[in-house]
Amino acid sequence: MKLPSARESKIMSQAHREAQFSYDERKFKELLLYVSSRLQGDPSFGATKLNKILFFADMSHYAEHGTPITGATYVKRPFGPVPKQLLPARQALIAEERATLVKRRHMGALQKRLVNLGEPELEAFSATELGMIDEVIEYFDGMSAGKASRMSHRLVGWQIMDEGETIPYHLIFIEPLPLTEDDVKTGRALAEKHDLLTTGTAA
């Protein structure tokens, strides 16, 4: 019987913890407003870039502190990870008249830009969460949406999952190196074992 390596044991342990995460709708909505307010001066800010900022903020805080910021579910899409809860949260903000959606052409493509109509409420966020959010926003500020998408494509979680499947948080611990066929099989086997290989819909 082959025992799991220390690295495999860590990943499996993180997968077990991940199953206990819960999605915080309030924090997710406030995060949408906060990112929007910070990047209104960035001409490349649209849905694609917003999705990547949300993804990297949640994943990075999970990697450093053991818990994501919002607990959102991220699914694989052609342009990178997309939070499954984006559409209902965005529609709720628009219905509450706290935000509006502006569609325009940018660099030859349709851009969907969330514009906040009020200030985000940040009391629910911890100091480490706000620090991580600001760090990720500053990193992506001014970056093209295309480059942001390509960055997310280098992550193992995006590489091994099929389109529409959930990207498990614990895969952030696997270094983005060239994947062998065995690497892909191992990653998918872990996701299946912990019931994390699900599908979802998102914009």
BELBELNOR-V310702 format. One record per residue. N is the residue number from 1. RES is the residue in one small letter. SS is DSSP state (H for helix, E for strand, L for the rest). Layout:
[[N | RES | SS] [N | RES | SS]]
This chain:
[[1 | m | L] [2 | k | L] [3 | l | L] [4 | p | L] [5 | s | L] [6 | a | H] [7 | r | H] [8 | e | H] [9 | s | H] [10 | k | H] [11 | i | H] [12 | m | H] [13 | s | H] [14 | q | H] [15 | a | H] [16 | h | H] [17 | r | H] [18 | e | H] [19 | a | L] [20 | q | L] [21 | f | L] [22 | s | L] [23 | y | L] [24 | d | L] [25 | e | H] [26 | r | H] [27 | k | H] [28 | f | H] [29 | k | H] [30 | e | H] [31 | l | H] [32 | l | H] [33 | l | H] [34 | y | H] [35 | v | H] [36 | s | H] [37 | s | H] [38 | r | H] [39 | l | L] [40 | q | L] [41 | g | L] [42 | d | L] [43 | p | L] [44 | s | L] [45 | f | L] [46 | g | L] [47 | a | H] [48 | t | H] [49 | k | H] [50 | l | H] [51 | n | H] [52 | k | H] [53 | i | H] [54 | l | H] [55 | f | H] [56 | f | H] [57 | a | H] [58 | d | H] [59 | m | H] [60 | s | H] [61 | h | H] [62 | y | H] [63 | a | H] [64 | e | H] [65 | h | H] [66 | g | L] [67 | t | L] [68 | p | L] [69 | i | L] [70 | t | L] [71 | g | L] [72 | a | L] [73 | t | L] [74 | y | E] [75 | v | E] [76 | k | E] [77 | r | E] [78 | p | L] [79 | f | L] [80 | g | E] [81 | p | E] [82 | v | E] [83 | p | E] [84 | k | L] [85 | q | L] [86 | l | H] [87 | l | H] [88 | p | H] [89 | a | H] [90 | r | H] [91 | q | H] [92 | a | H] [93 | l | H] [94 | i | H] [95 | a | H] [96 | e | L] [97 | e | L] [98 | r | L] [99 | a | E] [100 | t | E] [101 | l | E] [102 | v | E] [103 | k | E] [104 | r | E] [105 | r | E] [106 | h | E] [107 | m | L] [108 | g | L] [109 | a | E] [110 | l | E] [111 | q | E] [112 | k | E] [113 | r | E] [114 | l | E] [115 | v | E] [116 | n | E] [117 | l | L] [118 | g | L] [119 | e | L] [120 | p | L] [121 | e | L] [122 | l | L] [123 | e | L] [124 | a | L] [125 | f | L] [126 | s | L] [127 | a | H] [128 | t | H] [129 | e | H] [130 | l | H] [131 | g | H] [132 | m | H] [133 | i | H] [134 | d | H] [135 | e | H] [136 | v | H] [137 | i | H] [138 | e | H] [139 | y | H] [140 | f | H] [141 | d | L] [142 | g | L] [143 | m | L] [144 | s | L] [145 | a | H] [146 | g | H] [147 | k | H] [148 | a | H] [149 | s | H] [150 | r | H] [151 | m | H] [152 | s | H] [153 | h | H] [154 | r | L] [155 | l | L] [156 | v | H] [157 | g | H] [158 | w | H] [159 | q | H] [160 | i | H] [161 | m | L] [162 | d | L] [163 | e | L] [164 | g | L] [165 | e | E] [166 | t | E] [167 | i | L] [168 | p | L] [169 | y | H] [170 | h | H] [171 | l | H] [172 | i | H] [173 | f | H] [174 | i | L] [175 | e | L] [176 | p | L] [177 | l | L] [178 | p | L] [179 | l | L] [180 | t | L] [181 | e | H] [182 | d | H] [183 | d | H] [184 | v | H] [185 | k | H] [186 | t | H] [187 | g | H] [188 | r | H] [189 | a | H] [190 | l | H] [191 | a | H] [192 | e | H] [193 | k | H] [194 | h | L] [195 | d | L] [196 | l | L] [197 | l | L] [198 | t | L] [199 | t | E] [200 | g | L] [201 | t | L] [202 | a | L] [203 | a | L]]
